[in-house]
Amino acid sequence: MQEFQDKTITCVDCGQDFVFTAGEQAFYQEKGFTNEPKRCKACREKKKAAHQNEQPKEEK
């Protein structure tokens, strides 16, 4: 198994540095994700919320 170390990444949206922890890296590998995160948690949540608000609501 690969040994992970915390890694500092700069958010593409706000420019702040954030830590991609060893635990998060292991999780990404376990799930088969090949790309590292580009956004800090706050910006990811903002982007996700904005994306959800754009989606048309399905009527039942």
N, C-alpha and C positions, 0 to 999 in steps of 0.2 A: 504494500500500500504506500502511496506517495505521502511524503511528509510536507505539510503545508505550513507557511509562515504568514503572519499578518502582512498585508500589503496596503500601502497608501495610494489612493487613486484620486484624481481631481475630477469633480463633477462637471459634465459638459454644459449643464444649465446654469448653475450658480457660481462655478469656479472654486468652490470650497473643497478642501481635501477631506476625504473620508476613508475609514479603514475597512478593507475587505478582509475580514477575519479568517483565520485558518479554518474555523468551524463552518463559515459560510462557503469557503472554497471546497471543503469536503462535501457539503450539501450540493453545491453546483455539480460537482463531478458525479455524485451519486445519482442525480436526476438527469445526467447526460447533457447538461448545459455546457456549451463550448466557449461562449463569450463571457468576459467579465462584465460586471455592472458598469454602466457609464454615469449613473446618477446617484447622488446621495439619497438616503432614505426619505428625507423631506421632499425632494424633487420628484422621486419615484411616486410618492403618494399624491402629490399635486398633479402629475401627469396622468396617473391612473384615474383620479377623480374627474379631471377634465375630459378624459376619454369616455368615461362612463356617462357623463352628462351629454355628450354628443350623440350617443347611441339612441336611435328611435325606440320608443317603448312599444312593445308588442301588446296588442289588445287581445283579450281572450273572450 
